[in-house]
Amino acid sequence: MLGNDVFIAFSNKNTALSIAKTVMAAGFNAACAVLTAGALKQKLTYYDCGIVICGCRFGDENINALLPEIPETFNIILIGTPDQLAYCDDERAVKLAVPINANELICYMDMLRPELPDGHKKRSAEDRQLIERAKKFLITHYNMTEAQAHRFLEKKSMETGRTMAETAKKILN
């Protein structure tokens, strides 16, 4: 099902299977669970969008070489130690340090869910505009990049249990 496809890539088979179980329990489709960067890239060629959840270490490829090869239509959740995450320089990746909390992972997956199949977006046009205005405010007043502003909104939403639109509204008020 488009929008619910999750692609899992970890060099450790047990980690990949554990994440896959969490993903499926949350109602997402674990489209694949692979052990190498090469296998992940090959699987992604058959899909238009989705969420990639991967570790920082692969035997066949450096994480900084892999991430730019993931199409822009895929959102990325990168899981690793703080040192491993610091090594990753791709701003598209949402970074989660181990040990991860299953609820936190599911919340990030919900926020990163791509468009639904009939073209309707998860957020209303009004909510998207509100989020964009809040990001522009953060960029202008706090010298953030667009990616930093987006991650700030995501993080504050997670911390407060609010939607990104609700958080954006609070920032603008």
Secondary structure, 3 states (H helix, E strand, C coil): CCCCEEEEECCCHHHHHHHHHHHHHCCCEEEEEECCHHHHHHHHCCCCCEEEEEECECCCCEHHHHHHHCCCCEEEEEEECHHHHHHCCCCCEEEEECCCCHHHHHHHHHHHCCCCCCCCCCCCHHHHHHHHHHHHHHHHHHCCCHHHHHHHHHHHHHHHCCCHHHHHHHHHC
